[in-house]
Amino acid sequence: MENGSTQRIRCRGYYTARSGGSALGMAINCSNASNFKIHMRANLTSSGNQISGSWEEREFNQTGSVNGRASGNGFNLSFSGAISGSMAVTLSGSRQTVNISTGGPGFTGVNMQFAKSG
């Protein structure tokens, strides 16, 4: 959080491959015990290892653009708009690590670990 404190959050991530694998729809929904929520959506396209697209965060009603690069085990993105920052997704088997850094509002970053279910 902006004040230096941390809070535990519960998140679910959803990914939908499109256009034969050259596009990705992504949704991450998070909340905590004090009712802080993040509802992030992104639509990404790739050309080679270059990624571009758009994002929206529904709880804070923010939108913007995304660009970055794919690597062998994930991708690194920069996002801009009313909120700007970076996002790194690392894949390892059925696990994903998502790190988001931002200047706010309210929070400076989110670190999440996902495991594939079902």
C-alpha positions as CSV (number, residue, x, y, z in Angstrom):
1,M,0.0,0.0,0.0
2,E,1.1,3.6,-0.3
3,N,1.7,3.9,3.4
4,G,4.1,1.0,3.4
5,S,1.8,-1.6,4.9
6,T,1.0,-4.9,3.2
7,Q,-2.3,-6.8,3.0
8,R,-3.0,-10.4,2.0
9,I,-5.3,-10.6,-1.0
10,R,-7.1,-13.5,-2.7
11,C,-7.0,-13.5,-6.5
12,R,-8.3,-15.5,-9.5
13,G,-6.7,-15.2,-12.9
14,Y,-8.4,-16.2,-16.2
15,Y,-6.7,-16.4,-19.6
16,T,-8.3,-16.9,-23.0
17,A,-6.2,-17.6,-26.1
18,R,-7.6,-16.1,-29.3
19,S,-6.6,-15.8,-33.0
20,G,-4.7,-19.0,-33.1
21,G,-2.5,-18.0,-30.1
22,S,-1.5,-14.6,-31.3
23,A,-4.0,-12.8,-29.0
24,L,-4.7,-13.2,-25.3
25,G,-7.6,-12.1,-23.1
26,M,-6.7,-11.8,-19.5
27,A,-8.7,-11.1,-16.3
28,I,-7.4,-10.9,-12.8
29,N,-9.9,-10.4,-9.9
30,C,-8.6,-9.7,-6.4
31,S,-10.1,-8.8,-3.0
32,N,-9.0,-8.8,0.6
33,A,-10.7,-9.0,4.0
34,S,-11.2,-5.2,4.2
35,N,-13.0,-5.2,0.9
36,F,-10.2,-3.7,-1.3
37,K,-10.8,-4.9,-4.8
38,I,-9.0,-5.0,-8.1
39,H,-10.7,-6.1,-11.3
40,M,-8.2,-5.9,-14.1
41,R,-8.8,-6.9,-17.8
42,A,-6.4,-6.8,-20.7
43,N,-6.6,-7.7,-24.4
44,L,-3.2,-8.4,-25.8
45,T,-1.8,-9.3,-29.2
46,S,1.6,-10.5,-30.2
47,S,3.8,-10.2,-33.2
48,G,7.0,-12.2,-32.8
49,N,8.0,-11.5,-29.2
50,Q,6.4,-8.0,-29.2
51,I,3.2,-7.6,-27.2
52,S,0.7,-4.7,-27.4
53,G,-2.9,-4.1,-26.3
54,S,-5.2,-2.3,-23.9
55,W,-6.2,-2.7,-20.3
56,E,-8.9,-1.6,-18.0
57,E,-9.4,-1.7,-14.2
58,R,-13.1,-1.7,-13.4
59,E,-13.0,-0.9,-9.6
60,F,-11.1,2.4,-10.2
61,N,-12.6,2.9,-13.7
62,Q,-9.2,3.3,-15.4
63,T,-8.0,2.4,-18.9
64,G,-4.8,2.5,-20.9
65,S,-2.4,0.8,-23.3
66,V,0.1,-2.0,-22.9
67,N,3.3,-2.9,-24.6
68,G,6.2,-5.3,-23.9
69,R,8.0,-8.4,-24.8
70,A,7.4,-12.2,-24.4
71,S,10.2,-14.4,-23.3
72,G,10.5,-18.2,-23.1
73,N,8.8,-18.4,-19.7
74,G,6.4,-15.5,-19.6
75,F,6.2,-11.8,-20.5
76,N,7.1,-8.3,-19.2
77,L,4.7,-5.5,-19.9
78,S,4.6,-1.7,-19.3
79,F,1.2,-0.2,-19.0
80,S,0.2,3.5,-19.2
81,G,-2.9,5.6,-18.8
82,A,-4.3,7.2,-15.7
83,I,-2.3,4.5,-13.8
84,S,1.1,3.5,-15.1
85,G,3.5,0.8,-14.1
86,S,4.8,-2.6,-15.1
87,M,3.7,-6.2,-15.0
88,A,5.8,-9.4,-15.1
89,V,4.3,-12.8,-15.6
90,T,6.5,-15.9,-15.2
91,L,5.2,-19.4,-16.0
92,S,6.6,-22.6,-14.5
93,G,4.7,-25.8,-15.1
94,S,1.1,-25.2,-13.8
95,R,2.2,-22.2,-11.7
96,Q,2.3,-18.5,-12.6
97,T,3.8,-15.6,-10.7
98,V,2.4,-12.2,-11.4
99,N,4.2,-9.1,-10.2
100,I,2.5,-5.7,-10.7
101,S,4.2,-2.4,-9.8
102,T,2.4,0.9,-9.9
103,G,2.4,4.4,-8.4
104,G,-1.2,4.0,-7.1
105,P,-3.8,5.0,-6.3
106,G,-3.8,3.4,-2.9
107,F,-1.3,0.6,-3.7
108,T,2.2,0.4,-5.1
109,G,2.3,-3.2,-6.1
110,V,0.8,-6.6,-6.1
111,N,2.6,-10.0,-6.0
112,M,0.5,-13.0,-6.8
113,Q,1.1,-16.8,-7.2
114,F,-1.4,-18.8,-9.2
115,A,-1.7,-22.5,-9.6
116,K,-3.8,-24.1,-12.3
117,S,-7.0,-25.7,-10.9
118,G,-9.4,-28.2,-12.3
